[in-house]
Amino acid sequence: MIPAEKIEQIKAKSDIVEVISDFVALKKKGKEFVGLSPFNNERTPSFSVNPAKGIYKCFSSGKGGDVIDFIMNHLSLKYYDAIGYLAKRYNIEIESDTVYTIPERKVYQQLPASFIPVEHVTPTLGHPDDNNLFKYLCTKFPADIVAGRFQEYFIGTHRNWCIFWQVDARGGVRSGKYINYHPNGHRDKDSKTSWHHNSTKEYKPLYPDFNLQQCLFGEHLVARYPRRPIAIVESEKTALIASLIIDKYTWLSCCMKGGLNASKLASVANRSITLFPDLGAFDEWRVKATEFNLNISDHIERIATDDDRGRGLDLADFLLR
C-alpha cells in the first residue's frame, strides 16, 4: 500500500500535459491542448486536456478524469499500478515489490484536413430561386436581406438542395453539407443529408482520401465581427434564422447536437460565447458549457409548454413565432 502523502506528492509532481504527451500529439488551442483520441481511431480530434483544471476529456469515447485516470484507462492499469507508473516516470521512490516500466511511446498524429476547391463553391452561390429554405424565409423577411445572409454564410443551391459550405477562419472550405427542405421550411427527413466530397460521382475522383475535419458553420465570420459575442446553436438553419432576427451576436452552428468539441471551439478561443441549445438538449449542453467554461441560455427550456415539447420544436421554431 502506498501512503496517502506519497500519492499526493506523486499527483502534485505529475504534469498532465507532459504525461499525456507521451502518448498523444497535443496542440495548444487557447487555454487547452487538443489531439486525436488514443482510445478510438479518429481523424478529427475530440480529445482535450485542460492543464489549469488538471483534467482530460475524450468526447469520442466519453472517458475523462485526472492524470491517474488517464494512465489507468490508457495502459489498462489498476489504481496503485498507475500511481507506481507515475512515480517511476518522475523518479519518485516508493516501497513496492512491483517493477514498473514505461511503455514505448506511441504518439497519435493528426492527419491534415482536406479542402474543397473554391471553384466548386462559387457557382452554387447567388442563385437560390429553387432553394425551398430561401423561398420560405422570403415569406418572413425581405428577400434582399435573406439573399444577403445566404451570401454572407456561403449557403449555396444545387437543384433544390441547400448547401451549407463550411468555411474556416482561414477561408479554407472544409466541405459542404447538402440538406433538402420542404416549402414550409422544415427539413425533408426522407432525403438523406450528404456531403459535397462524397455525394456526386463526377467529383469523387478528386477526393480519393478526403479527410473531413469539420469546423463551426459560419466560422469565417468570427474575424469579420471581432467585437461581437459569439452564439453557438445546433443547426445551420437555426444560425441563419437567428442572424436575421438578433444581430447583436455572430451566430455559428456546431452542425449537430453532439458537435461541440475542443477542435471546433479552438477557432473562438478567448471570445465571449453563449450556447443556445435546442429544446431537450439543455442538460447535455450544460455539461459542455461547464467543460469549456462557456455561458449557456436556458430561455426556451423555461418558456416551453408541454405541447412545444411534444411537437419537438427547436430554437428556430421559437424565433419564428
N, C-alpha and C positions, 0 to 999 in steps of 0.2 A: 504494500500500500504506500502510495506517495503522499507525504504530508501535505495538508491543505496550503500551508505557507509556501511550500516549494512549488505547488501548482500555480499559485498566484504569481510567483516570481517568473515562472515559465511563460504564463499568459502575458504578463507585462512586457517581457522581452520579445515575444513573437510578433513581428510586424506582419499584419495580414496581407498587405500588398506584396511584400517580399516572399512570403510563404507560397501564396497562390501563383506568383510569377514563376515559381519553379515548374509549374505545370501548364500555365495558361499565358499566352502572349497578351498582355494587358496594354491598353492605350488610354491615356488620360483624356477624359471628357468632362470639362467643368470641374466639379469637386469630386468626381468619381472616376473609376477606371472601368473600362469595358473590354470584353473579349468574347471569343467563342466558348460555348459551354463545354466543359470537359466531361459532362455526363451524357450528352447527346451529340449525334452527328448533325451539325447545322452549318449553314453558310452565312446566315445573318446573326450577328452577335446578340445574345439575350442575357449574357452573364455580366453582372456588375459588382463592383467592390466599393464600399464606402469606408475609406480609412478613418474618417472622423468618428464614425459610429463603431468601427471595428467589425463590420459585418459584410457578408456577401449575399447575393441573391441570384439564383438561376431561374429565369422566368420560363424557360422551355421545359425544365424538369420539376419545378416547384420547390427545389431544395434551397436552403439558406441557413444562415447562422453565423457563428463566430469562427475564428481560425481553427479551433479544435473540431468544430462540426465539419468544417471543410475536409480536414485530414481524415476524419472518421469516414465521411461519405466517399471521398475520392480514392482513398487507399484501402477501404474496407477494414478499418481497424476499430477495435473496441476503445472505450474512453481512455483507460490508463495506457494502452499501447500508443494512442495518439499523443498523449502527454509525453511519453517516452521518446517518440519520434521528434517532437519539437525540442525537447531537452537536448537531444543529440545534435540537432541542427544548429542550436545556439550554444553548444559546448557548456551546457549546464549539467553538473554531476548530480545523479540521483542514485539511490541504492536500489538496485534491481538485478535479478538474475537473467533478465531478458536482454539479448543483444539487439539493438535497433539499428537498422540500416536505412540509409536514404536511397530511395529508388532512383534509377536513371531518369534524368529529366526528359519529359515528353511534352513538348510545347505545341499547343493547338494554334496554328496560324490562320489568320483571317484571309479568305480569298478576296481579291479585289471585286468591287461592284462592276456590273456590266451596264452599258448605257445604250439608249436608242438614238440613232442619228436624228438631228433636228429636222432634216428634210422629210422625215416621216410624220412629224408633228404639224408643221406649218400648213399643209394642205387641208388638215381637218378643222382648222380654226376659221372663224368668221362666216361660216355658212350653216347656221343652226336651224334652218327652216324646217327640216324633217325631224328635229330633236323634240320628242314629246315633253321632256322636262323643261326645255326652253319655252315651248308654246304654253305650257301650263303656268309657268312663272310670269309670263307676259299677261296673264289674266289677273295677276295680283299686283304687279309692279309695272312701271313704264318700260316699254320694250327696249329703249335705248340704254336704260340703266341695267337691265338684265344682260343685254349684249355686252355692255362694258365689263360686267362681272365675269362673264364667260371668257372674255379675252384676258382679264387680269389673272384668273385662276388657271388659264390654259385648259379650258374644257372644250374638247373637240366633238365632232359628229362624224360617224361613219354609217351611212344609210340612216336608220332610225336609232342607232346606238349612241349612247352618251359615253365619251371617252374622258376620263379623269386622268390627265397626264401628271405623273409625279415628277416635279422638277425640284431638285435640291438647292441648297443655298449657293452653290457654285454655278448653277444653271445647267447642271447635268440632268438628262431625262432618264430616270430610273426605269420607267416603263409606263404604260397607260392601261388603266382598268376600264373594261367595257361593261357597261350596265344598261339594260333596257328598261324603259319606263312606260307605263300606261298614260293615256291622255289626261287622267286625273292627277298625274304627278307621282303616283305610287309605283314602286318598283315591280316589274314583271318577274314574279318569282318562278315562272315557268321557263324563263330564259336564263341560262346559266352564265354567271359572271366569268369573264375571261380576261386574259392579259395580251397586250399587243405583241409581246415577244414570242408567244406561242399560240396565238389564235388564228392566224391567217397563213395558209400554206405558202403563199408567194414570198413571205418574209422569213419562213423557218430556216432556209439555208444560211441566212445572215447571223443566226443565233444558235449555233450548234451546242455551245456550252454556256448558255446565258446564266449568269449568277444574279438573280434578283435580290437586291438589298433595298427594301422599301425605306422611304423617308416619309416625313409628315406631308400630307397633301396640303399644298399652299406654302411649303417651307421657303420657297423663293421670295415670298412677300415679307419675311421677317426683317431682312436688312432694309427693305424699302420703307418700312414704317418703324424706325428704331425707337420711337418714344411711346408707341402703343403697347399696352399689356397684351399678352397672348391668351387666347381662349382655345381650348382643345376639346373637340367633340368626337363622336364616334364615326359618323359617316361623312363622305364628301358632300353629299346633298345637303346635310344639315349645316356644314360650314358655309356653303354657298348661300343658303337661305338666311342664316344668321347675319352674314355680311350685308345683306340687303336691308336688314331691319335695325341692327345695333352696330353702328360703325365706330364705336369707341375702342373695340378690340380688333386685333388681327386674328381672324378665325381660321384655325387649322383643324385637320382631321387626322386621327391616328388610323383610320381606314377599317377598323373593326373593333368589336368590344374588347378583345384581348390584345389589341395592337399597341398598347403603351409599353415601351421598353427603353432601356438606357440608351441604345443606339439612336433611336429616333429623337429622344429628348435632348441629346447632345447638341443639336442644332439650335436649341433655345435656352442653353445654359445661361445662368445669370440674368434671365429676364423674369418679369412678373408673370406668372402663369396660373390660370384658373381652369380647372376641369369642369365641364358641363356634361355629366353622364346622361344617357337616355333613361327613361323610366324603367326601374328594375335593375339598373346597373350601378346604383349608388354605392352599395356595400362593397362591391368588387373594386370600384374605382377609388373608394376611400382608402383601401389598403395601399393602392399605388400612390395616392396623394401623400400618405404618411411615409412611404418608402422613399419617394423622391422630393419630399418637402415642398409640395405644391398646395395651392388653395383648391377648394372644391365647392361647388354650388349644390345645395340640396333643394333648390326652389321648386322644381316640378315634383319632387317627392312629397313636398309639403302641401302642394295645391291639388295634386291629382285625386280624382274621385275613384270609387270602385269601378265605375263604368269606363273611365280612362284606362285603368289597369287591365280590365277585361278586354278592351279593344287593342291593347298593346301599342298605345300611342308612343311616339318618340318625341324628342325635343323639337324637331321641325314642325310636328303637328301642333304643338303648343304655341310656337312662334307665329304660325299662320292663322290662329284663331281670330 
